[in-house]
Amino acid sequence: MFYLKYAIITAAGLGSRLGHGIPKCMLTVGNENKTILLDRLITQLHNFVENIIVIVGYREDLIVRHCEMYHRNIILIRNPMYRETNTAYSYWLASKHLGCEKVLFIDGDVVVTTQSLEAFIRQGASCDMLIGITPTSSENPIGIVLDQGQEFDLIKGFKKKEATSMEWANTFIGLANIFDKKEKNYVFELLDDYLPQRYGILLLSEVDTLQDLEKTNAFVDENPI
């Protein structure tokens, strides 16, 4: 069942902290249930989202060839300025023609459980904005401040240099034109202008470092699609 019309996956970054020389979304993860990060995420999203857009940049040829072979119904958007720009700019490139459509924005370097992803998308389809949070596990997390005393549980702030029990999951659902505001450096800084907002919990593992990759391998084996 399609809950949303669009999902945008960012896959343009260098992934320099990992040092593998390929886009992080093209990493093979899992020890027993091996899969390419991008394949897993696209397979999951196809069940819940009508159109999937992938933003490419660094070594885009690898992703383009892979999608030509295995994901021909994916929309690819180029960010030729991937070295000088960030995730917010990539999102703007992909969303600037989508008007007021509601979109899932998600990084291409995450492994998320199918159950929590479906619940998040279903919840986001019924509210104006939904911000993804996850139990803190990153080396440099963006902490969050919650307000759980209202009718709905809300996120009311981000804490860049202060660890909290939950962290920003680099995922949210909102209107495509939110990225028309280009004065913010990071996605969470842009979202801060719209707080408080409802949040949804995602169970995921993100790959930024070699240590993350080891944890993600185990996470994939424990959480097959």
Backbone hydrogen bonds in HBPLUS format (Angstrom, degrees):
<---DONOR---> <-ACCEPTOR-->    atom                        ^
c    i                          cat <-CA-CA->   ^        H-A-AA   ^      H-
h    n   atom  resd res      DA  || num        DHA   H-A  angle D-A-AA Bond
n    s   type  num  typ     dist DA aas  dist angle  dist       angle   num
A0003-TYR N   A0048-PHE O   2.71 MM  45  5.56 156.8  1.77 145.0 145.9     1
A0050-GLU N   A0004-LEU O   3.04 MM  46  6.47 160.5  2.08 149.1 153.8     2
A0051-ASN N   A0005-LYS O   2.82 MM  46  5.80 137.9  2.00 131.7 144.9     3
A0104-LEU N   A0006-TYR O   3.11 MM  98  6.45 157.9  2.16 136.0 141.9     4
A0007-ALA N   A0051-ASN O   2.94 MM  44  6.40 134.9  2.15 155.5 168.3     5
A0053-ILE N   A0007-ALA O   2.82 MM  46  6.11 166.1  1.84 163.8 168.7     6
A0008-ILE N   A0104-LEU O   2.74 MM  96  6.13 163.1  1.77 171.8 177.6     7
A0106-ILE N   A0008-ILE O   3.02 MM  98  6.31 165.3  2.04 171.2 171.3     8
A0009-ILE N   A0053-ILE O   2.77 MM  44  6.14 165.9  1.79 163.8 168.1     9
A0055-ILE N   A0009-ILE O   2.89 MM  46  6.25 165.7  1.91 170.5 174.0    10
A0010-THR N   A0106-ILE O   3.13 MM  96  6.60 151.5  2.22 145.3 154.1    11
A0108-GLY N   A0010-THR O   2.89 MM  98  5.35 135.9  2.09 155.7 151.1    12
A0011-ALA N   A0055-ILE O   2.87 MM  44  5.42 136.4  2.06 141.9 153.7    13
A0058-TYR N   A0012-ALA O   3.02 MM  46  5.38 174.2  2.02 127.3 129.1    14
A0018-LEU N   A0015-GLY O   3.16 MM   3  5.72 142.7  2.30 112.3 121.7    15
A0019-GLY N   A0015-GLY O   3.35 MM   4  6.70 156.3  2.41 149.9 156.6    16
A0026-MET N   A0023-PRO O   2.90 MM   3  5.54 159.5  1.94 119.6 126.4    17
A0027-LEU N   A0024-LYS O   3.07 MM   3  5.46 167.3  2.08 118.6 119.8    18
A0038-LEU N   A0025-CYS O   2.86 MM  13  5.02 148.0  1.96 159.2 148.6    19
A0037-LEU N   A0027-LEU O   3.03 MM  10  5.96 157.2  2.09 166.4 171.5    20
A0029-VAL N   A0035-THR O   2.77 MM   6  5.53 166.9  1.79 164.3 161.5    21
A0035-THR N   A0029-VAL O   2.92 MM   6  5.53 147.5  2.03 152.2 162.3    22
A0039-ASP N   A0036-ILE O   2.99 MM   3  5.25 114.0  2.44 105.3 121.5    23
A0040-ARG N   A0036-ILE O   3.06 MM   4  6.36 163.3  2.09 165.8 170.5    24
A0041-LEU N   A0037-LEU O   3.14 MM   4  6.42 167.8  2.16 155.0 157.9    25
A0042-ILE N   A0038-LEU O   2.94 MM   4  6.06 169.7  1.95 156.1 159.2    26
A0043-THR N   A0039-ASP O   2.96 MM   4  6.00 163.5  1.98 148.7 153.9    27
A0044-GLN N   A0040-ARG O   3.03 MM   4  6.26 158.0  2.08 148.5 154.2    28
A0045-LEU N   A0041-LEU O   2.92 MM   4  6.12 169.5  1.93 154.8 157.6    29
A0046-HIS N   A0042-ILE O   2.96 MM   4  6.05 151.5  2.04 153.4 159.4    30
A0047-ASN N   A0044-GLN O   3.18 MM   3  5.87 157.4  2.24 115.8 122.0    31
A0048-PHE N   A0045-LEU O   2.88 MM   3  5.33 151.5  1.96 115.8 124.4    32
A0049-VAL N   A0045-LEU O   2.83 MM   4  5.61 148.7  1.93 174.1 175.1    33
A0075-ILE N   A0052-ILE O   3.01 MM  23  6.25 174.6  2.01 163.8 163.3    34
A0054-VAL N   A0075-ILE O   2.82 MM  21  6.24 159.4  1.86 165.6 172.7    35
A0077-ILE N   A0054-VAL O   2.97 MM  23  6.22 160.6  2.01 151.7 154.2    36
A0056-VAL N   A0077-ILE O   2.84 MM  21  6.16 159.3  1.88 159.1 166.3    37
A0079-ASN N   A0056-VAL O   2.78 MM  23  6.01 145.1  1.90 165.3 177.0    38
A0060-GLU N   A0057-GLY O   3.20 MM   3  5.05 131.6  2.45 135.7 122.6    39
A0062-LEU N   A0059-ARG O   3.10 MM   3  5.98 146.8  2.21 123.9 129.4    40
A0064-VAL N   A0060-GLU O   2.86 MM   4  6.07 168.4  1.88 162.9 166.8    41
A0065-ARG N   A0061-ASP O   2.98 MM   4  6.01 170.2  1.99 146.2 149.2    42
A0066-HIS N   A0062-LEU O   3.12 MM   4  6.17 155.7  2.18 137.0 144.3    43
A0067-CYS N   A0063-ILE O   2.87 MM   4  6.05 162.2  1.90 154.1 158.4    44
A0068-GLU N   A0064-VAL O   2.90 MM   4  6.10 150.0  1.99 148.4 157.3    45
A0069-MET N   A0065-ARG O   3.15 MM   4  6.37 141.2  2.31 140.8 149.9    46
A0069-MET N   A0066-HIS O   3.19 MM   3  5.25 128.0  2.47  94.5 107.6    47
A0070-TYR N   A0066-HIS O   2.89 MM   4  6.08 158.6  1.93 152.1 158.5    48
A0071-HIS N   A0067-CYS O   2.80 MM   4  4.35 143.5  1.93 114.4 125.0    49
A0074-ILE N   A0071-HIS O   3.15 MM   3  5.73 162.6  2.18 122.7 123.6    50
A0084-GLU N   A0081-MET O   3.04 MM   3  5.57 138.7  2.22 114.1 124.6    51
A0085-THR N   A0081-MET O   3.04 MM   4  6.03 128.8  2.31 153.8 168.5    52
A0090-SER N   A0086-ASN O   3.12 MM   4  6.48 160.6  2.16 151.7 157.5    53
A0091-TYR N   A0087-THR O   2.89 MM   4  6.16 161.5  1.92 156.9 161.6    54
A0092-TRP N   A0088-ALA O   3.02 MM   4  6.26 151.1  2.11 141.1 149.1    55
A0093-LEU N   A0089-TYR O   2.98 MM   4  6.33 157.0  2.03 153.7 159.0    56
A0094-ALA N   A0090-SER O   3.19 MM   4  6.50 153.9  2.26 149.0 155.2    57
A0095-SER N   A0091-TYR O   2.90 MM   4  5.98 142.1  2.05 148.1 158.9    58
A0096-LYS N   A0092-TRP O   2.97 MM   4  5.51 135.0  2.18 152.3 154.4    59
A0098-LEU N   A0095-SER O   2.99 MM   3  5.24 167.7  2.00 118.0 121.1    60
A0101-GLU N   A0098-LEU O   3.14 MM   3  5.81 162.2  2.17 136.4 141.8    61
A0176-ALA N   A0101-GLU O   2.85 MM  75  5.64 148.4  1.95 159.5 169.7    62
A0103-VAL N   A0174-GLY O   2.80 MM  71  5.59 170.1  1.81 156.1 157.5    63
A0174-GLY N   A0103-VAL O   3.07 MM  71  5.59 151.9  2.15 152.8 157.6    64
A0105-PHE N   A0172-PHE O   2.83 MM  67  5.44 177.3  1.83 176.0 177.0    65
A0172-PHE N   A0105-PHE O   3.07 MM  67  5.44 154.5  2.14 145.4 153.3    66
A0207-VAL N   A0109-ASP O   2.96 MM  98  5.60 161.4  1.99 161.9 168.0    67
A0111-VAL N   A0205-SER O   2.83 MM  94  5.19 155.5  1.88 148.3 156.7    68
A0205-SER N   A0111-VAL O   2.75 MM  94  5.19 145.2  1.87 146.2 158.0    69
A0113-THR N   A0203-LEU O   2.95 MM  90  5.84 161.0  1.98 170.0 175.9    70
A0117-LEU N   A0113-THR O   3.01 MM   4  6.18 155.1  2.07 151.9 159.6    71
A0118-GLU N   A0114-THR O   2.92 MM   4  6.07 167.1  1.94 154.0 156.9    72
A0119-ALA N   A0115-GLN O   3.07 MM   4  6.22 163.8  2.10 146.1 151.0    73
A0120-PHE N   A0116-SER O   2.96 MM   4  6.03 152.1  2.04 139.5 147.1    74
A0121-ILE N   A0117-LEU O   2.97 MM   4  6.19 167.2  1.99 155.3 157.9    75
A0122-ARG N   A0118-GLU O   2.88 MM   4  6.00 164.8  1.91 153.7 158.5    76
A0123-GLN N   A0119-ALA O   2.96 MM   4  6.04 156.2  2.01 142.5 149.1    77
A0124-GLY N   A0120-PHE O   2.86 MM   4  6.04 159.9  1.90 150.2 156.2    78
A0125-ALA N   A0121-ILE O   3.01 MM   4  6.13 138.9  2.18 143.9 153.4    79
A0126-SER N   A0123-GLN O   3.17 MM   3  5.67 156.0  2.23 110.8 117.7    80
A0127-CYS N   A0124-GLY O   3.44 MM   3  5.46 175.5  2.44 106.7 107.7    81
A0130-LEU N   A0173-ILE O   2.97 MM  43  5.11 158.1  2.02 143.8 148.3    82
A0173-ILE N   A0130-LEU O   2.81 MM  43  5.11 158.4  1.86 151.0 157.9    83
A0131-ILE N   A0198-ARG O   3.09 MM  67  6.47 163.2  2.11 142.6 146.7    84
A0200-GLY N   A0131-ILE O   2.99 MM  69  6.17 153.0  2.06 143.0 146.9    85
A0132-GLY N   A0171-THR O   2.82 MM  39  5.09 153.3  1.89 155.8 154.2    86
A0169-ALA N   A0132-GLY O   2.98 MM  37  5.15 166.9  1.99 134.8 130.4    87
A0133-ILE N   A0200-GLY O   3.00 MM  67  6.23 156.7  2.05 159.8 163.4    88
A0202-LEU N   A0133-ILE O   2.85 MM  69  6.06 165.3  1.87 168.8 173.9    89
A0134-THR N   A0167-GLU O   2.94 MM  33  5.49 149.0  2.04 149.3 159.0    90
A0167-GLU N   A0134-THR O   2.81 MM  33  5.49 166.5  1.83 161.3 164.1    91
A0136-THR N   A0165-SER O   3.04 MM  29  5.61 174.9  2.04 133.6 133.8    92
A0168-TRP N   A0142-ILE O   2.89 MM  26  5.50 160.6  1.93 159.1 164.9    93
A0143-GLY N   A0159-LYS O   2.79 MM  16  4.59 134.7  2.00 153.5 139.3    94
A0159-LYS N   A0143-GLY O   2.66 MM  16  4.59 160.0  1.70 126.0 126.4    95
A0145-VAL N   A0157-GLY O   2.80 MM  12  4.92 152.0  1.87 141.3 139.6    96
A0156-LYS N   A0145-VAL O   2.80 MM  11  5.61 164.8  1.82 159.1 164.2    97
A0147-ASP N   A0154-LEU O   2.79 MM   7  5.09 164.4  1.81 149.7 150.1    98
A0154-LEU N   A0147-ASP O   2.97 MM   7  5.09 170.1  1.98 141.4 144.2    99
A0155-ILE N   A0197-GLN O   2.76 MM  42  5.54 161.1  1.80 165.7 170.1   100
A0197-GLN N   A0155-ILE O   3.13 MM  42  5.54 151.2  2.21 145.8 152.8   101
A0178-ILE N   A0175-LEU O   3.22 MM   3  5.83 163.6  2.25 120.8 122.4   102
A0180-ASP N   A0177-ASN O   3.11 MM   3  5.46 162.5  2.14 114.8 116.3   103
A0189-GLU N   A0186-TYR O   3.15 MM   3  5.26 125.8  2.46  97.2 111.0   104
A0190-LEU N   A0186-TYR O   3.18 MM   4  6.57 149.4  2.28 148.2 156.2   105
A0190-LEU N   A0187-VAL O   3.08 MM   3  5.20 120.8  2.45  98.7 113.1   106
A0191-LEU N   A0187-VAL O   2.99 MM   4  6.34 160.2  2.03 154.1 159.8   107
A0192-ASP N   A0188-PHE O   3.01 MM   4  6.10 136.7  2.20 135.6 146.4   108
A0193-ASP N   A0190-LEU O   3.22 MM   3  5.85 150.5  2.32 113.0 119.5   109
A0194-TYR N   A0191-LEU O   2.84 MM   3  5.40 157.3  1.89 118.6 126.2   110
A0195-LEU N   A0192-ASP O   3.42 MM   3  5.38 166.9  2.44 102.9 106.7   111
A0213-LEU N   A0209-THR O   2.97 MM   4  6.34 149.0  2.07 145.6 154.5   112
A0214-GLU N   A0210-LEU O   3.18 MM   4  6.52 151.4  2.27 145.8 151.5   113
A0215-LYS N   A0211-GLN O   3.20 MM   4  6.54 161.0  2.23 149.4 154.0   114
A0216-THR N   A0212-ASP O   2.80 MM   4  6.03 153.9  1.87 151.8 160.2   115
A0217-ASN N   A0213-LEU O   2.95 MM   4  6.14 151.4  2.03 147.5 154.0   116
A0218-ALA N   A0214-GLU O   3.40 MM   4  6.73 158.5  2.45 145.0 148.8   117
A0219-PHE N   A0215-LYS O   2.95 MM   4  6.20 152.5  2.02 144.2 153.0   118
A0220-VAL N   A0216-THR O   2.88 MM   4  6.07 157.7  1.93 155.4 158.9   119
A0221-ASP N   A0217-ASN O   3.30 MM   4  6.55 160.0  2.34 142.9 147.6   120
A0222-GLU N   A0218-ALA O   3.02 MM   4  6.27 147.6  2.13 146.1 155.2   121
A0223-ASN N   A0219-PHE O   2.91 MM   4  5.98 129.8  2.16 140.8 154.4   122
A0223-ASN N   A0220-VAL O   3.20 MM   3  5.05 132.8  2.43  92.4 105.2   123
